[in-house]
Amino acid sequence: MRLKTVQIIAALTAAIAFIMAFIAAGVLLVSGLFMALGLAAVAWLALSLIRQVNAVRGRKTATLTRP
């Protein structure tokens, strides 16, 4: 059975679309990973700033005394 030109072009187009779908899925996975890492970094930064503010508030502040 001899393949026609249209069938060969359709098969190549399907193969390219299939490969592009896998590339897009990989990009989505990597993008989601970087998004999660960025979110974790922002959460760590926020928590460290909150701890720092709470530590400053917990210290006794200086009071002015007038004679």
MDTraj code that builds the backbone (N, CA, C; nanometers):
import mdtraj as md
import numpy as np

residues = "MET ARG LEU LYS THR VAL GLN ILE ILE ALA ALA LEU THR ALA ALA ILE ALA PHE ILE MET ALA PHE ILE ALA ALA GLY VAL LEU LEU VAL SER GLY LEU PHE MET ALA LEU GLY LEU ALA ALA VAL ALA TRP LEU ALA LEU SER LEU ILE ARG GLN VAL ASN ALA VAL ARG GLY ARG LYS THR ALA THR LEU THR ARG PRO".split()
xyz = np.array([
    [0.0843, -0.1173, 0.0000],
    [0.0000, 0.0000, 0.0000],
    [0.0887, 0.1234, 0.0000],
    [0.0650, 0.2078, -0.0937],
    [0.1452, 0.3283, -0.1080],
    [0.0708, 0.4458, -0.0442],
    [0.1449, 0.5218, 0.0392],
    [0.0841, 0.6368, 0.1054],
    [0.0760, 0.7544, 0.0097],
    [-0.0308, 0.8284, 0.0232],
    [-0.0475, 0.9474, -0.0585],
    [0.0208, 1.0655, 0.0105],
    [0.0477, 1.1678, -0.0657],
    [0.1152, 1.2864, -0.0124],
    [0.0353, 1.3505, 0.1003],
    [-0.0941, 1.3545, 0.0848],
    [-0.1798, 1.4152, 0.1874],
    [-0.1692, 1.3378, 0.3187],
    [-0.1620, 1.2060, 0.3105],
    [-0.1501, 1.1240, 0.4313],
    [-0.0161, 1.1466, 0.5001],
    [0.0887, 1.1604, 0.4235],
    [0.2215, 1.1844, 0.4814],
    [0.2252, 1.3209, 0.5499],
    [0.1698, 1.4212, 0.4834],
    [0.1657, 1.5554, 0.5432],
    [0.0812, 1.5552, 0.6697],
    [-0.0305, 1.4860, 0.6686],
    [-0.1157, 1.4776, 0.7874],
    [-0.0435, 1.4066, 0.9017],
    [0.0299, 1.3011, 0.8706],
    [0.1043, 1.2288, 0.9733],
    [0.2147, 1.3162, 1.0329],
    [0.2872, 1.3897, 0.9490],
    [0.3919, 1.4798, 0.9987],
    [0.3330, 1.5925, 1.0827],
    [0.2206, 1.6458, 1.0385],
    [0.1532, 1.7516, 1.1151],
    [0.1080, 1.6990, 1.2511],
    [0.0538, 1.5795, 1.2543],
    [0.0109, 1.5205, 1.3813],
    [0.1305, 1.4959, 1.4735],
    [0.2422, 1.4515, 1.4163],
    [0.3616, 1.4269, 1.4968],
    [0.4148, 1.5568, 1.5550],
    [0.4164, 1.6617, 1.4741],
    [0.4635, 1.7926, 1.5231],
    [0.3708, 1.8455, 1.6319],
    [0.2404, 1.8316, 1.6127],
    [0.1446, 1.8761, 1.7144],
    [0.1617, 1.7974, 1.8438],
    [0.1872, 1.6676, 1.8315],
    [0.2078, 1.5836, 1.9491],
    [0.3325, 1.6268, 2.0256],
    [0.4404, 1.6541, 1.9530],
    [0.5652, 1.6987, 2.0168],
    [0.5456, 1.8353, 2.0824],
    [0.4750, 1.9241, 2.0138],
    [0.4500, 2.0568, 2.0716],
    [0.3642, 2.0486, 2.1975],
    [0.2727, 1.9537, 2.2018],
    [0.1905, 1.9354, 2.3219],
    [0.2769, 1.8908, 2.4391],
    [0.3722, 1.8015, 2.4149],
    [0.4620, 1.7590, 2.5223],
    [0.5524, 1.8736, 2.5674],
    [0.5989, 1.9554, 2.4735],
    [0.6816, 2.0706, 2.5102],
    [0.5999, 2.1682, 2.5943],
    [0.4766, 2.1938, 2.5543],
    [0.3910, 2.2851, 2.6306],
    [0.3638, 2.2310, 2.7701],
    [0.3443, 2.1009, 2.7819],
    [0.3223, 2.0417, 2.9143],
    [0.4471, 2.0562, 3.0002],
    [0.5638, 2.0398, 2.9411],
    [0.6885, 2.0573, 3.0150],
    [0.7088, 2.2008, 3.0595],
    [0.6754, 2.2951, 2.9706],
    [0.6867, 2.4364, 3.0057],
    [0.5912, 2.4693, 3.1187],
    [0.4718, 2.4159, 3.1132],
    [0.3743, 2.4387, 3.2196],
    [0.4253, 2.3836, 3.3520],
    [0.4850, 2.2671, 3.3488],
    [0.5383, 2.2066, 3.4704],
    [0.6521, 2.2894, 3.5286],
    [0.7445, 2.3321, 3.4438],
    [0.8571, 2.4132, 3.4904],
    [0.8081, 2.5489, 3.5400],
    [0.7130, 2.6076, 3.4690],
    [0.6576, 2.7358, 3.5107],
    [0.5886, 2.7235, 3.6465],
    [0.5137, 2.6173, 3.6662],
    [0.4498, 2.5946, 3.7959],
    [0.5506, 2.5745, 3.9070],
    [0.6606, 2.5074, 3.8762],
    [0.7660, 2.4867, 3.9762],
    [0.8275, 2.6195, 4.0174],
    [0.8598, 2.7042, 3.9193],
    [0.9161, 2.8345, 3.9523],
    [0.8158, 2.9221, 4.0260],
    [0.6877, 2.9108, 3.9922],
    [0.5863, 2.9858, 4.0635],
    [0.5810, 2.9433, 4.2101],
    [0.5888, 2.8131, 4.2346],
    [0.5869, 2.7627, 4.3719],
    [0.7109, 2.8078, 4.4481],
    [0.8268, 2.8059, 4.3825],
    [0.9490, 2.8522, 4.4480],
    [0.9408, 3.0014, 4.4814],
    [0.8883, 3.0799, 4.3899],
    [0.8726, 3.2230, 4.4148],
    [0.7746, 3.2503, 4.5272],
    [0.6667, 3.1767, 4.5305],
    [0.5685, 3.1921, 4.6376],
    [0.6280, 3.1546, 4.7729],
    [0.7085, 3.0490, 4.7750],
    [0.7745, 3.0095, 4.8992],
    [0.8733, 3.1161, 4.9445],
    [0.9442, 3.1771, 4.8514],
    [1.0395, 3.2829, 4.8871],
    [0.9673, 3.4046, 4.9442],
    [0.8550, 3.4415, 4.8851],
    [0.7776, 3.5550, 4.9357],
    [0.7211, 3.5234, 5.0741],
    [0.6738, 3.4023, 5.0936],
    [0.6208, 3.3633, 5.2251],
    [0.7311, 3.3654, 5.3307],
    [0.8496, 3.3166, 5.2966],
    [0.9615, 3.3183, 5.3910],
    [0.9991, 3.4623, 5.4259],
    [1.0025, 3.5498, 5.3243],
    [1.0353, 3.6901, 5.3472],
    [0.9325, 3.7556, 5.4388],
    [0.8057, 3.7304, 5.4147],
    [0.7004, 3.7887, 5.4982],
    [0.7103, 3.7395, 5.6416],
    [0.7325, 3.6095, 5.6596],
    [0.7443, 3.5565, 5.7956],
    [0.8654, 3.6128, 5.8686],
    [0.9775, 3.6254, 5.7985],
    [1.0967, 3.6789, 5.8649],
    [1.0765, 3.8256, 5.9019],
    [1.0073, 3.9016, 5.8170],
    [0.9799, 4.0415, 5.8508],
    [0.8832, 4.0527, 5.9686],
    [0.7837, 3.9656, 5.9727],
    [0.6892, 3.9671, 6.0857],
    [0.7615, 3.9332, 6.2152],
    [0.8502, 3.8342, 6.2111],
    [0.9272, 3.7994, 6.3322],
    [1.0154, 3.9142, 6.3766],
    [1.0759, 3.9833, 6.2802],
    [1.1630, 4.0957, 6.3140],
    [1.0831, 4.2084, 6.3781],
    [0.9664, 4.2381, 6.3235],
    [0.8824, 4.3435, 6.3809],
    [0.8366, 4.3043, 6.5210],
    [0.7982, 4.1796, 6.5404],
    [0.7548, 4.1340, 6.6720],
    [0.8700, 4.1380, 6.7721],
    [0.9915, 4.1100, 6.7280],
    [1.1066, 4.1147, 6.8183],
    [1.1352, 4.2581, 6.8610],
    [1.1203, 4.3527, 6.7714],
    [1.1433, 4.4937, 6.8053],
    [1.0350, 4.5425, 6.8998],
    [0.9133, 4.5023, 6.8792],
    [0.8032, 4.5438, 6.9671],
    [0.8151, 4.4817, 7.1055],
    [0.8743, 4.3660, 7.1127],
    [0.8860, 4.2984, 7.2414],
    [0.9905, 4.3604, 7.3329],
    [1.0860, 4.4305, 7.2743],
    [1.1880, 4.4948, 7.3579],
    [1.1302, 4.6128, 7.4328],
    [1.1898, 4.6397, 7.5482],
    [1.1442, 4.7535, 7.6266],
    [1.1954, 4.8799, 7.5594],
    [1.1079, 4.9740, 7.5363],
    [1.1469, 5.0978, 7.4714],
    [1.2050, 5.1940, 7.5728],
    [1.2890, 5.2809, 7.5269],
    [1.3515, 5.3793, 7.6152],
    [1.2468, 5.4842, 7.6539],
    [1.2522, 5.5243, 7.7780],
    [1.1599, 5.6264, 7.8257],
    [1.2394, 5.7503, 7.8645],
    [1.1833, 5.8624, 7.8360],
    [1.2484, 5.9874, 7.8726],
    [1.2053, 6.0246, 8.0135],
    [1.3022, 6.0614, 8.0920],
    [1.2699, 6.1076, 8.2282],
    [1.3124, 6.2534, 8.2381],
    [1.2261, 6.3314, 8.2916],
    [1.2563, 6.4739, 8.3093],
    [1.2776, 6.4991, 8.4583],
    [1.3782, 6.5774, 8.4867],
    [1.4034, 6.6065, 8.6297],
    [1.3009, 6.6996, 8.6901],
])
top = md.Topology()
chain = top.add_chain()
for i, resn in enumerate(residues, 1):
    res = top.add_residue(resn, chain, resSeq=i)
    for name in ("N", "CA", "C"):
        top.add_atom(name, md.element.get_by_symbol(name[0]), res)
traj = md.Trajectory(xyz[None], top)
